[in-house]
Amino acid sequence: MGYAHGAQAAPLIERYLGFIEKTTGRDRNALAAGALTYVPFIEALSPAYLEEVRGLAEGAGMSFEEAMICQVRGAAAQRADQALEGCTAFAVTGEGTSGGRTYAGQNQDLGPEFGDFGIVLRLSPGDGRPRLVTFTFAGQLGYMGMNERGVGHFANALGNAPWRPGLTHYPLKRRCFEMSSVDECVNLVRAHRTCSAGNMVFCDGDGSIADVEIRPEGVALYEDDHACRRLHTNHYVSGEFSGHEDGNTPDSGPRLDRLRALVSAEWGAITLERLQAFLADHEGDPGGICRHGARGSYSVAGYIADPGAGVLHVRRGLGCTGTWTDYAV
């Protein structure tokens, strides 16, 4: 799988590496040295991933060390990699949706250049692990998406957590695709410390949903005010971690309030199409749910998992003008 990924995406991977060099201010040798410090953490998570990275390197015609840079991104410079990220994520199920369906997804809010490196990666392991479809960046083993069992996850950046040794979030996200349920994902995240903060929203094929705020020192479950929804943006909202909030993303609170209002107004009748419209909402521009440049961040992509149908819906471009494509898992 790694070799096929590397061979098919080699030019994009090279451009992505150049972008990481530019944004971190580190040359490739320094980034490679930093990336290698994460090898023990990834090996503890899944030795198979290091084999996949070796295949990726061979397929793309680069060194293992260079391929490792893609798995850690800015963390290769040993700093929290949170610049320019916004993101609005959700999971709704049961009585909140039309027909009691389960949906989870997000807007991916980043610097506009990230739109140039995004790919949809289909993986079909031959060793019993589930098939999956993930939106990721060229050379990165996985990011957001869903597996054949309906286990999907999406994310928000969180701040105020200095870098410390641990896993980057990307291999951990990929490992979640090997789980069979939301509970298994939550237990996995609890078991592996990360080097920086973030939030994950989960769903599965049985209609379970969850939201987990993650910091290097541990995790906290966020229970929304309704059991059938989990809505999150870029500030801490769990009781355990709310004291860490420092207001580093000023539009996060208004975006969460707006998403709550939209979900409440359609409660009991939420459909895929309504969720796509929510991700295109402009109240609060340029820092609305559909971001148009607030703090340098744009909604470069969007995703909605529909576990019941076994489909991941992926949008390229802004919520208001981008094009949605359906990918059967």
Buried (B, 14 or more C-beta within 10 A) or exposed (E): BBBBBBBBBBEBBBBBBEBBBEBBEBEBEBBBEBBBBBBEBBEEBBEBBBEBBBBBBBBBEBEBBBBBBBBBBBBBBBBBBBBBBBBBBBBBBBEBBEEEBBBBBBBBBBBBBBBEBBBBBBBEBEEEBBBBBBBBBBBBBBBBBBBBBBBBBBBBBBBBBEBBEBBBBBBBBBBBBBBBBBBBBBEBBEEBBBBBBBBBBBBBBBBBBBBBBBBBEEBBBBEBEBEBBBBBBBBBBBEBBEEBBEEBBEBBBBBBBBBBEBBEEBBEEBBBEBBBBBBBBBBBBBBBBBBBEBBBBBBBBBBBBBBBBBBBBBBBBBBBEBEBEEBEB
